[in-house]
Amino acid sequence: MRCPHCGSSKVRANRWGERVGTGIGGLAGAATGWGGLCAGAEAGAVAGTCLGGPLGTVAGGILGALAGLATGAVAGSKAGQLVDEHIIGSHACRDCGESFTL
């Protein structure tokens, strides 16, 4: 691939879709993980079997949110890559700095 402005072969993909997808997916995954904590804590309180106490509940919520964050970020990144490849296609030249779409 060559820059249409200066002809340089030093071209990189901007990857806007991947970056945005990673952020949105990570936030959604973290919220889902935290939501799972809240549902689990409520069920444990109703059943009266919450042996870990408040500290265990918070630790579980943090771990759930982190696991959700990682899973969501990976899924969002993959979706963003598809958007980059098939819809946006934005690139930039490292020599002249021009941005262009193929």
Order of alpha helices (4+ residues) and beta strands (2+ residues): beta-alpha-alpha-beta-beta
